[in-house]
């Protein structure tokens, strides 16, 4: 005999309704585009900051090295959310006002710059001193030695770690929704408040972030194959 049903047992009857989510695809597409914009600009800006700081830390005078070390320690030992709030809420108190998009981009650049500086610094210090001496013997200028003898081989060596940091930055961009930057996560939160279909919305958003991460990974592989790993024709 089957046991009698337990009246206290609860059954979950949930009907998936993706119609409201897919009906808002223009908003999701716009949020995805803003996420891509923030990520690409932050990658370029953060990489530029990291290259300058890595050069300053390895070859600059003592005050520059001290300043770069202080910057790295400050950023790497504070939460990204606090850094974001500092740029968006704290700086306007002293008169520096900017949009949520600009504050988010600045915070992402500053955050990536600190982490990428240490990655690039490790690559620079791994370059054999004999290569630098060979560049000096060929009468190359200091900026030419840094660009061709030091930076390019260093980037090639640390490229996997650097590209992983770029992808992590793109995923971390979801935090900027807390200051109302119109990225993908912010759009998802607005849709959830309008439709109350949290499960469906965040399944779709998670899938979009996954596709973005895979797309970035494929793009970085192409950059490595056709850029850093391509034979020098000079």
N, C-alpha and C positions, 0 to 999 in steps of 0.2 A: 504493500500500500504506500502511496505517495504521502509525504508529510503534509499536514494542513498548511496553507499559506500563512506566513507571518505578517500580521497586519502592521507591525512596526517597520517592516522592511520597505525601503524606498527604491523605486525604480526611476531611472533617469531616461526621460524621453526627450531627446534633443533633435530638432530638425535643422539641418544645415540649410542656410539661405544665403547664397553668395550673390544673389541678384543685386542687392543694395551696394555691395562692394564693387562689383563689376560695372554697375551703372555710374560709379564715381571714378572710372578709370582716367578721365582727364586730370582730376585732382591728384591721383596717385602718380600719374606720369609727370606732372609738374613737380611734385615733391621729389620724385626720383631724379629729375633733371637738376634740381637745386642741390640735392645731395651729391651728385656727380660734379657740379660746379665747385662746391665747397671743397670736395676731396681733391680734385685736380689742382685747383689754385693753392690749396694748403700744401700739397705735395711739392709743387714747384717752389713756393715760398719757403717752406720748411727745409727743403734740400739746399736752397741758396744760403739760408741762415746757417745750416749745419756745416757747409763747406767753408764758409768764412770763419766760423767758430772753431772748426777743427784745425784750420791753418793757424789761427791765433793761439790755440792751445799747444800746438806742436812746435811752432816756429816764432810766435810773437814774443814781445818783451814781457817781463814779469808782471806788470800791471794788467796787461791784456789777458795773460793766462789766469790771473786771479779773478778778473771779471767774468771770464768764460766759465771757470769752475764754479763760481758763485751762482751764475745763471743756471748751469746744469743741475746743481744740487737743489736749488730752489724749485725748479720745475719737476724734477724727477721724484721729489719727496713731498709733493703736495698733490691733492686730487685734481683731475682735469675739471671736475664740476666747480670746484672752488676757483680755479683759474678763470673759468668762463664767467662766473659771477663777478669776479674782480673786474674784468674788462667791461661787463655790461652794466653792473650796478655801482661799483665802487668808483671807477674813473669819472663817471658823470658828476659825482659829488665835488670834484675839483675842476669841473668845467669842460671835461673832454667827453662830448656826447657823440654817439654814433648809432647807426641802426643795428638791429639784432643780427642781420646778416654780416655786417662788417665786424661786429664784436666776435661773432662765432668764428669767422675766418681768421681773425687776428689771434684768437686763443688757440686755434688749431695749428697755425704756423709756429707760434711760440712753443707749444707743447711738442710738436714733431721736431723742431729744431734742436731741442735739448737731447732728445733720445737719439736722433740721427747723428748728432755731433760725436757722441761716444762710439757709434758704429763706424763712422768714417775715420775717426781718430785711430781706432784699432787697425783699420786697413792701411792708413798712412804709416803707422809705426811698424807694420809688417813688411814694408818695402825695404829691400836690402840697401845698406848705405853705399855699396859698390855701384848701384845704378845711379844714385845721385852724384857720386863722384865722377862717373862716366859722363853724365850730362854737363857737369862743370868743365870737364876736360874738352868737351866738344864746343865749349864757349857758348852754351845756351844761356839765355837770360833767366832770371829767377822765376818769372811768371811762366816761362816755357817749360822749365824743369818741373814746376809744380803741376802744370796742366798735363804734360805728356809723359813725364817720367814718374811722377808720384800719384797724381789724382786718378788717371785712367786705370792703371793697374790696381790701385786701391779699391776703386769702385767695382771693378771686375771681381775682386776677391770677396768683398762684403755684400755683393749684390743680393744674394738670397736673403740675408738678414734685413737688408734695407727694404726690399720689396715686401717682406712680411710685415715690416713696420708700417709701410704705406697702406696695406690692406687693413691692418689693425686701426689705423687712423680713420679710414673710410667707415668701418663699423662703429668706431667711437663717435662719429659725427652725429649719431642718433641722440646723443646727450644734448645737443644744441636746441632741441625742441623745448627744453625747459625755459628758454628765454624767448620763446615764440618765433624762432627762426623757422621759415616755412619749408622745412626739409620733409623727408618721407615719414619719419616718425611723428612729426607734428601734424601732418595731414591725417595719419592714421588715428591719432588721438581725437581730432575734430570729427572724423567720420564715426568713431565709436560713440561719441557723445550725442550724435544725431541719430544713429541707427540702432545703437545698443547691440550690435552684432560683433562683440569683442572677439569671439573665437575665430570667426571667418576673416575678420579684418587682419588680425595679427598672423594668421596662417599665410595670407597673401603677402603681407609685408615681410615676414620672415623669408618667404620664397624669393621675393625681390632682392633682399639683402644677400641671400645665398647666390643668386645669379650674378649680382654685382661683384661679389668676391671672386667667383669663378672667372668672370670676364676680366677683372683686373689681373688675376693670376696669369691668364692666357696672354694678356697684353704685355705684361712684364717679361714673360718668356720670349715673346717676339722682339722686344726691345733688347734683350740680352743677346739673342741670336744674330740680329741684324745691326746692332749697335756696338755693344761692348765686346762681343766675341767675333766681330767681323774683321777680317784681315785689314791691316792699315795699308792703303794704296799709295801713301806718300813716297 
